[in-house]
Amino acid sequence: MENRILVIAGPTASGKTALSVELAGRLHSEVISADCMSVYRRLNIGTAKPTEEERRGIVHRMIDIVDPGEPFSVSDYEQKALPAVDRLHAQGCVPVVCGGTGFYIQSLLFSRALGSVAGDASVRAEYEAIAQTQGKERLHELLREIDPDSAEKLHPNDVRRVVRALEIYRLTGRKKSEQADGFVPRFPYLCVAFNHPRERLYARIDQRVDEMLERGLVEEVRELLDSGVPENAQCMQGIGYKEVVLYLKNEISFSTMRDIIQRNTRNYAKRQVTFFKKIPQILWLDPAGKNPEDFILNELWKLNR
């Protein structure tokens, strides 16, 4: 199955981790995480980062690679994760990508054309200078003023694509969101996700949040803040972290914090499902079905036929 890739996608708390570990073991491969919070060191409980026991000896890439407080973008992920995919392919292995960050998965599966407009180095340098001197947020504000649709899709930390969107508008007078960008698959892939009924998924999410709090999520956030990680750092904006910060500042009660984390996580899961439905040929699995691993491997084998 040379140069194929297997993706275990889906919303939070849907059962991705255990499935990916089992399949990576059967394929004698590795798991490449596609989770925007698991990249951070010392953020363990709130990210639902798999423990050593849960990993069962399977190598996991793209976990614990960034210090808290450091920014990390989709472009950073793509630049670091693609070599891991290429290395496994060179070894004759099928990479098992697992995660719920849709843009991370998209960056691996597809090579994106950022418009057909030729670049202009001087224009690009001008916008890059703004990012350096006035901040990435200011650069993102400039994009939002002229092309709110593109700004909504691009994170402020994804400076390269924000600059490109501004460059396209400067050179053509047309918004990047109006350009016919395309997504070209880099290699044959199989993408699967568990299709939980909404009520069941929400119950799993609520239970996971309760377990995180029992395991010490509040203490984890307190230790991060005490070690000097700013409360406005990118990693602290993740669901579960920003709400605990408010609790530690005595702005909300413990029960309110818990309810808000559960509500925000449920809303995020809904957005995840919407995003993944747009991935071409994604297979939605019945979580009550037997032996999903056998079915997935059979479908993966069909990619070679």
Contacts in CASP RR format, 6 or more apart in sequence:
PFRMAT RR
TARGET T0000
AUTHOR 0000-0000-0000
METHOD contacts of the structure
MODEL  1
MENRILVIAGPTASGKTALSVELAGRLHSEVISADCMSVYRRLNIGTAKP
TEEERRGIVHRMIDIVDPGEPFSVSDYEQKALPAVDRLHAQGCVPVVCGG
TGFYIQSLLFSRALGSVAGDASVRAEYEAIAQTQGKERLHELLREIDPDS
AEKLHPNDVRRVVRALEIYRLTGRKKSEQADGFVPRFPYLCVAFNHPRER
LYARIDQRVDEMLERGLVEEVRELLDSGVPENAQCMQGIGYKEVVLYLKN
EISFSTMRDIIQRNTRNYAKRQVTFFKKIPQILWLDPAGKNPEDFILNEL
WKLNR
1 92 0 8 1.000
1 94 0 8 1.000
1 300 0 8 1.000
1 301 0 8 1.000
1 303 0 8 1.000
1 304 0 8 1.000
2 89 0 8 1.000
2 92 0 8 1.000
3 89 0 8 1.000
3 187 0 8 1.000
3 188 0 8 1.000
4 94 0 8 1.000
4 187 0 8 1.000
4 188 0 8 1.000
4 189 0 8 1.000
4 190 0 8 1.000
4 300 0 8 1.000
4 303 0 8 1.000
4 304 0 8 1.000
5 85 0 8 1.000
5 94 0 8 1.000
5 95 0 8 1.000
5 97 0 8 1.000
5 108 0 8 1.000
5 109 0 8 1.000
5 187 0 8 1.000
5 188 0 8 1.000
5 189 0 8 1.000
5 190 0 8 1.000
6 23 0 8 1.000
6 27 0 8 1.000
6 94 0 8 1.000
6 95 0 8 1.000
6 96 0 8 1.000
6 97 0 8 1.000
6 189 0 8 1.000
6 190 0 8 1.000
6 192 0 8 1.000
6 296 0 8 1.000
6 300 0 8 1.000
7 34 0 8 1.000
7 96 0 8 1.000
7 97 0 8 1.000
7 98 0 8 1.000
7 105 0 8 1.000
7 108 0 8 1.000
7 109 0 8 1.000
7 189 0 8 1.000
7 190 0 8 1.000
7 191 0 8 1.000
7 192 0 8 1.000
8 16 0 8 1.000
8 19 0 8 1.000
8 20 0 8 1.000
8 23 0 8 1.000
8 96 0 8 1.000
8 97 0 8 1.000
8 98 0 8 1.000
8 99 0 8 1.000
8 192 0 8 1.000
8 193 0 8 1.000
9 16 0 8 1.000
9 34 0 8 1.000
9 99 0 8 1.000
9 100 0 8 1.000
9 102 0 8 1.000
9 105 0 8 1.000
9 191 0 8 1.000
9 192 0 8 1.000
9 193 0 8 1.000
9 276 0 8 1.000
9 279 0 8 1.000
9 282 0 8 1.000
10 16 0 8 1.000
10 99 0 8 1.000
10 100 0 8 1.000
10 193 0 8 1.000
10 194 0 8 1.000
10 272 0 8 1.000
10 273 0 8 1.000
10 276 0 8 1.000
11 100 0 8 1.000
11 193 0 8 1.000
11 196 0 8 1.000
11 201 0 8 1.000
11 268 0 8 1.000
11 269 0 8 1.000
11 270 0 8 1.000
11 272 0 8 1.000
11 273 0 8 1.000
11 276 0 8 1.000
12 48 0 8 1.000
12 100 0 8 1.000
12 205 0 8 1.000
12 208 0 8 1.000
12 265 0 8 1.000
12 268 0 8 1.000
12 269 0 8 1.000
12 272 0 8 1.000
13 48 0 8 1.000
13 201 0 8 1.000
13 204 0 8 1.000
13 205 0 8 1.000
13 207 0 8 1.000
13 208 0 8 1.000
13 265 0 8 1.000
13 269 0 8 1.000
14 193 0 8 1.000
14 194 0 8 1.000
14 196 0 8 1.000
14 201 0 8 1.000
14 204 0 8 1.000
14 269 0 8 1.000
14 287 0 8 1.000
15 194 0 8 1.000
15 287 0 8 1.000
16 98 0 8 1.000
16 99 0 8 1.000
16 100 0 8 1.000
16 193 0 8 1.000
16 194 0 8 1.000
17 48 0 8 1.000
17 50 0 8 1.000
17 54 0 8 1.000
17 98 0 8 1.000
18 54 0 8 1.000
19 98 0 8 1.000
19 194 0 8 1.000
19 292 0 8 1.000
19 293 0 8 1.000
20 31 0 8 1.000
20 96 0 8 1.000
20 98 0 8 1.000
20 99 0 8 1.000
21 31 0 8 1.000
21 50 0 8 1.000
21 54 0 8 1.000
21 55 0 8 1.000
21 56 0 8 1.000
21 58 0 8 1.000
22 293 0 8 1.000
23 96 0 8 1.000
23 293 0 8 1.000
23 296 0 8 1.000
23 297 0 8 1.000
24 30 0 8 1.000
24 31 0 8 1.000
24 58 0 8 1.000
24 96 0 8 1.000
25 56 0 8 1.000
25 58 0 8 1.000
26 293 0 8 1.000
26 297 0 8 1.000
27 93 0 8 1.000
27 94 0 8 1.000
27 96 0 8 1.000
27 297 0 8 1.000
28 93 0 8 1.000
29 88 0 8 1.000
29 93 0 8 1.000
29 94 0 8 1.000
29 95 0 8 1.000
29 96 0 8 1.000
30 58 0 8 1.000
30 59 0 8 1.000
30 60 0 8 1.000
30 61 0 8 1.000
30 84 0 8 1.000
30 88 0 8 1.000
30 93 0 8 1.000
30 95 0 8 1.000
30 96 0 8 1.000
31 55 0 8 1.000
31 58 0 8 1.000
31 59 0 8 1.000
31 60 0 8 1.000
31 61 0 8 1.000
31 96 0 8 1.000
31 97 0 8 1.000
31 98 0 8 1.000
32 60 0 8 1.000
32 61 0 8 1.000
32 62 0 8 1.000
32 81 0 8 1.000
32 84 0 8 1.000
32 85 0 8 1.000
32 95 0 8 1.000
32 96 0 8 1.000
32 97 0 8 1.000
32 98 0 8 1.000
32 108 0 8 1.000
33 39 0 8 1.000
33 60 0 8 1.000
33 61 0 8 1.000
33 62 0 8 1.000
33 63 0 8 1.000
33 97 0 8 1.000
33 98 0 8 1.000
33 99 0 8 1.000
34 62 0 8 1.000
34 77 0 8 1.000
34 81 0 8 1.000
34 97 0 8 1.000
34 98 0 8 1.000
34 99 0 8 1.000
34 100 0 8 1.000
34 101 0 8 1.000
34 102 0 8 1.000
34 104 0 8 1.000
34 105 0 8 1.000
34 108 0 8 1.000
35 47 0 8 1.000
35 62 0 8 1.000
35 63 0 8 1.000
35 99 0 8 1.000
35 100 0 8 1.000
35 101 0 8 1.000
35 104 0 8 1.000
36 72 0 8 1.000
36 77 0 8 1.000
36 101 0 8 1.000
36 104 0 8 1.000
37 43 0 8 1.000
37 46 0 8 1.000
37 47 0 8 1.000
37 235 0 8 1.000
37 238 0 8 1.000
38 47 0 8 1.000
38 49 0 8 1.000
38 62 0 8 1.000
38 63 0 8 1.000
38 64 0 8 1.000
39 62 0 8 1.000
39 63 0 8 1.000
39 64 0 8 1.000
39 65 0 8 1.000
39 66 0 8 1.000
39 72 0 8 1.000
39 77 0 8 1.000
40 47 0 8 1.000
40 64 0 8 1.000
40 66 0 8 1.000
40 67 0 8 1.000
40 68 0 8 1.000
40 69 0 8 1.000
40 72 0 8 1.000
40 235 0 8 1.000
41 64 0 8 1.000
41 65 0 8 1.000
41 66 0 8 1.000
41 67 0 8 1.000
41 68 0 8 1.000
42 68 0 8 1.000
42 220 0 8 1.000
42 223 0 8 1.000
42 224 0 8 1.000
42 227 0 8 1.000
43 49 0 8 1.000
43 68 0 8 1.000
43 220 0 8 1.000
43 224 0 8 1.000
43 235 0 8 1.000
43 241 0 8 1.000
44 220 0 8 1.000
45 212 0 8 1.000
45 215 0 8 1.000
45 216 0 8 1.000
45 217 0 8 1.000
45 220 0 8 1.000
46 212 0 8 1.000
46 217 0 8 1.000
46 220 0 8 1.000
46 240 0 8 1.000
46 241 0 8 1.000
48 208 0 8 1.000
48 212 0 8 1.000
49 63 0 8 1.000
49 64 0 8 1.000
50 60 0 8 1.000
50 63 0 8 1.000
61 81 0 8 1.000
61 84 0 8 1.000
62 77 0 8 1.000
62 80 0 8 1.000
62 81 0 8 1.000
62 84 0 8 1.000
65 80 0 8 1.000
66 72 0 8 1.000
66 235 0 8 1.000
68 224 0 8 1.000
68 227 0 8 1.000
68 229 0 8 1.000
68 233 0 8 1.000
68 235 0 8 1.000
68 236 0 8 1.000
69 229 0 8 1.000
69 230 0 8 1.000
69 233 0 8 1.000
69 234 0 8 1.000
69 235 0 8 1.000
69 236 0 8 1.000
70 234 0 8 1.000
70 235 0 8 1.000
71 136 0 8 1.000
71 157 0 8 1.000
71 234 0 8 1.000
72 157 0 8 1.000
72 234 0 8 1.000
73 155 0 8 1.000
73 157 0 8 1.000
73 158 0 8 1.000
73 159 0 8 1.000
73 160 0 8 1.000
74 103 0 8 1.000
74 104 0 8 1.000
74 107 0 8 1.000
74 155 0 8 1.000
74 158 0 8 1.000
74 161 0 8 1.000
75 107 0 8 1.000
75 158 0 8 1.000
75 159 0 8 1.000
75 160 0 8 1.000
75 161 0 8 1.000
76 157 0 8 1.000
77 104 0 8 1.000
77 107 0 8 1.000
78 104 0 8 1.000
78 107 0 8 1.000
78 108 0 8 1.000
81 104 0 8 1.000
81 107 0 8 1.000
81 108 0 8 1.000
82 108 0 8 1.000
84 95 0 8 1.000
85 95 0 8 1.000
85 97 0 8 1.000
85 108 0 8 1.000
88 94 0 8 1.000
88 95 0 8 1.000
89 95 0 8 1.000
89 187 0 8 1.000
94 300 0 8 1.000
97 105 0 8 1.000
97 108 0 8 1.000
99 105 0 8 1.000
100 272 0 8 1.000
100 276 0 8 1.000
102 272 0 8 1.000
102 275 0 8 1.000
102 276 0 8 1.000
103 155 0 8 1.000
105 191 0 8 1.000
105 279 0 8 1.000
106 112 0 8 1.000
106 183 0 8 1.000
106 279 0 8 1.000
108 186 0 8 1.000
109 185 0 8 1.000
109 186 0 8 1.000
109 189 0 8 1.000
109 191 0 8 1.000
109 279 0 8 1.000
110 182 0 8 1.000
110 183 0 8 1.000
110 184 0 8 1.000
110 185 0 8 1.000
110 186 0 8 1.000
111 183 0 8 1.000
111 184 0 8 1.000
111 185 0 8 1.000
111 186 0 8 1.000
112 181 0 8 1.000
112 182 0 8 1.000
112 183 0 8 1.000
112 184 0 8 1.000
113 181 0 8 1.000
113 182 0 8 1.000
113 184 0 8 1.000
114 161 0 8 1.000
114 164 0 8 1.000
114 168 0 8 1.000
114 176 0 8 1.000
114 181 0 8 1.000
115 168 0 8 1.000
115 176 0 8 1.000
115 179 0 8 1.000
115 180 0 8 1.000
115 181 0 8 1.000
116 179 0 8 1.000
116 180 0 8 1.000
117 167 0 8 1.000
117 168 0 8 1.000
117 171 0 8 1.000
117 172 0 8 1.000
117 179 0 8 1.000
118 171 0 8 1.000
119 167 0 8 1.000
119 171 0 8 1.000
120 167 0 8 1.000
120 170 0 8 1.000
120 171 0 8 1.000
123 166 0 8 1.000
123 167 0 8 1.000
123 170 0 8 1.000
123 171 0 8 1.000
124 163 0 8 1.000
124 164 0 8 1.000
124 167 0 8 1.000
127 139 0 8 1.000
127 142 0 8 1.000
127 162 0 8 1.000
127 163 0 8 1.000
127 166 0 8 1.000
127 167 0 8 1.000
128 159 0 8 1.000
128 163 0 8 1.000
130 138 0 8 1.000
130 139 0 8 1.000
130 142 0 8 1.000
131 138 0 8 1.000
131 139 0 8 1.000
131 159 0 8 1.000
131 162 0 8 1.000
131 163 0 8 1.000
136 156 0 8 1.000
136 157 0 8 1.000
136 159 0 8 1.000
136 162 0 8 1.000
137 156 0 8 1.000
139 156 0 8 1.000
139 159 0 8 1.000
139 162 0 8 1.000
139 163 0 8 1.000
139 166 0 8 1.000
140 151 0 8 1.000
140 154 0 8 1.000
140 156 0 8 1.000
140 162 0 8 1.000
142 166 0 8 1.000
143 150 0 8 1.000
143 151 0 8 1.000
143 154 0 8 1.000
143 162 0 8 1.000
143 165 0 8 1.000
143 166 0 8 1.000
144 151 0 8 1.000
146 166 0 8 1.000
146 169 0 8 1.000
146 175 0 8 1.000
147 165 0 8 1.000
147 169 0 8 1.000
147 175 0 8 1.000
147 176 0 8 1.000
147 177 0 8 1.000
149 175 0 8 1.000
149 177 0 8 1.000
150 165 0 8 1.000
150 175 0 8 1.000
150 176 0 8 1.000
150 177 0 8 1.000
151 162 0 8 1.000
151 165 0 8 1.000
153 177 0 8 1.000
154 161 0 8 1.000
154 162 0 8 1.000
154 165 0 8 1.000
156 162 0 8 1.000
157 234 0 8 1.000
164 176 0 8 1.000
165 175 0 8 1.000
165 176 0 8 1.000
168 174 0 8 1.000
168 175 0 8 1.000
168 176 0 8 1.000
168 179 0 8 1.000
169 175 0 8 1.000
169 176 0 8 1.000
188 303 0 8 1.000
189 303 0 8 1.000
190 283 0 8 1.000
190 296 0 8 1.000
190 299 0 8 1.000
190 300 0 8 1.000
190 303 0 8 1.000
191 276 0 8 1.000
191 279 0 8 1.000
191 281 0 8 1.000
191 282 0 8 1.000
191 283 0 8 1.000
192 282 0 8 1.000
192 283 0 8 1.000
192 284 0 8 1.000
192 285 0 8 1.000
192 292 0 8 1.000
192 296 0 8 1.000
192 299 0 8 1.000
193 276 0 8 1.000
193 282 0 8 1.000
193 283 0 8 1.000
193 284 0 8 1.000
193 285 0 8 1.000
194 284 0 8 1.000
194 285 0 8 1.000
194 286 0 8 1.000
194 287 0 8 1.000
195 284 0 8 1.000
195 285 0 8 1.000
195 286 0 8 1.000
195 287 0 8 1.000
196 204 0 8 1.000
196 287 0 8 1.000
198 270 0 8 1.000
200 287 0 8 1.000
201 269 0 8 1.000
202 266 0 8 1.000
202 269 0 8 1.000
205 262 0 8 1.000
205 265 0 8 1.000
205 266 0 8 1.000
205 269 0 8 1.000
206 262 0 8 1.000
206 266 0 8 1.000
208 265 0 8 1.000
209 240 0 8 1.000
209 258 0 8 1.000
209 261 0 8 1.000
209 262 0 8 1.000
209 265 0 8 1.000
210 258 0 8 1.000
212 240 0 8 1.000
213 258 0 8 1.000
217 240 0 8 1.000
217 244 0 8 1.000
218 244 0 8 1.000
218 247 0 8 1.000
218 248 0 8 1.000
221 236 0 8 1.000
221 240 0 8 1.000
221 241 0 8 1.000
221 244 0 8 1.000
221 245 0 8 1.000
221 248 0 8 1.000
222 248 0 8 1.000
224 236 0 8 1.000
224 241 0 8 1.000
225 231 0 8 1.000
225 245 0 8 1.000
225 248 0 8 1.000
229 235 0 8 1.000
229 236 0 8 1.000
230 236 0 8 1.000
231 245 0 8 1.000
235 241 0 8 1.000
236 242 0 8 1.000
236 245 0 8 1.000
239 261 0 8 1.000
239 264 0 8 1.000
239 265 0 8 1.000
239 268 0 8 1.000
240 261 0 8 1.000
240 264 0 8 1.000
240 265 0 8 1.000
243 252 0 8 1.000
243 257 0 8 1.000
243 260 0 8 1.000
243 261 0 8 1.000
243 264 0 8 1.000
244 257 0 8 1.000
244 261 0 8 1.000
246 252 0 8 1.000
246 257 0 8 1.000
247 253 0 8 1.000
247 254 0 8 1.000
247 256 0 8 1.000
247 257 0 8 1.000
252 260 0 8 1.000
276 282 0 8 1.000
283 299 0 8 1.000
285 292 0 8 1.000
285 295 0 8 1.000
285 296 0 8 1.000
END
